[in-house]
Amino acid sequence: MKIYLPLLFFIFSATAFAQLQTSLEGRWDLAINKDGKQLPSWLEVRHSGRKTLIGRFVYAFGSARPISEVKFQNEKFSFSLPLQWEVGNRTMDFEGELKGDSLKGAMIFVDGKSYPFKGWRSPSLIREKQPEWGQPITLFNGKNLSGWHASGPNQWIAENGILKSPKPGANLITDQVFNDFKLHIEFKYAKNGNSGVYLRGRYEVQITDSKGHTPWDDQFSGIYGFLEPNQMMAKDAGEWQSYDITLIGRIVTVVANGVTVICNQVIPGITGGAINSLEHEPGPILLQGDHEVIEFKNIVITPAK
C-alpha cells in the first residue's frame, strides 16, 4: 500500500488544484463608460495558492497594476486599486458580476461617481501557421501627412523627409489598419524624451531616453507594463535609432538598434493609451505625440497576406 501513496497524493493534489480554477480566471477586455466615453481597459485574474485570487489591471492610461486580491463569490466579484500617480489612500473600486463569458459592473472612482463597465474574454489570437508576407508599404512618404490622421488638434509636420511632433499634442494614427505585420521605424528624441509606437493601436513599444538604465518594461524597447527587453540597447539622446518589430497574433519580437531584445513573447493584453479594447480586430499604427518632442522617418510595414 505504501508504494501507491505518492501516486494517490499526486492524484489528490492534481484534483484539488483543478478545483481551484474558477470561472472568473483568465484575461478580460473591458470598456468603461465614463461620461459617455468608452475607456479601454483590461483585467487578468488568476489563483495564488489554494484560495486566493489575484490579478492585474490596465486602465485607459498608465501601466499594468497588480491586484492583491480579487474577491469572488456567487458569480460576483470586487477589487480595489490605488490611483497610479496620486498621493494618499484614494482608490478605484470595482464591483461586478460574471455572466457566462461576459462581465458587467461598475467602477467607483475617487470622485464618488459610479461608471458602468462591460467585459468579454480576451481572444487567444493563436495563428495555426506562420504568415506569408506581402509587399512592404511605406507609411510615411517624407513629404506630407497623407495616410495619417491626428487624434486631436494636429501639431505634426513633415519636413525634409522627417515626421515631427515639435511640441506635446495629439497622437498620429495611420488611416490603414493591420493584423499581423513586420514594422521598421526609425526615431530620434531629445534628452529625457518619451514617446511610443502602438501596434494595432493597442500595444505600446516604449520609446524613452533610457541609456544606462535597467531594462524594465517601462523603458526603451519594452512592451509598456508587460514585457521587458533582455538588455538595454538605447543610444544617446539626439541619435537616430530603430525598431524592427514583428507581431503575429499576440506574439511579438522586438529588434532594437539591430539587437533582438524581445523574442517571440506573448503580449497579455492592451497597454495604457490603447485606442480601444477590441483585440480581435485589426488596428492602426499609432505614434505617441502627447509627451516630449519626437521625430520619425523610414516607416515601413510589411503586412501578412
WOGI-V833739 format. One record per helix or strand of 2 or more residues. SS is the DSSP state (alpha for helix, beta for strand). FROM is the first residue (numbers start at 1). TO is the last residue. Records with the same first field share a line. If there is no record, write none. Layout:
BEGIN
SS: FROM-TO + FROM-TO
END
This chain:
BEGIN
alpha: 2-20
beta: 26-34 + 37-48 + 52-58 + 65-67 + 71-73 + 76-82 + 91-99 + 102-108 + 114-121 + 133-138 + 148-150 + 156-159 + 162-165 + 172-174 + 181-189 + 194-199 + 203-208 + 241-248 + 251-256 + 259-266 + 286-287 + 294-304
END
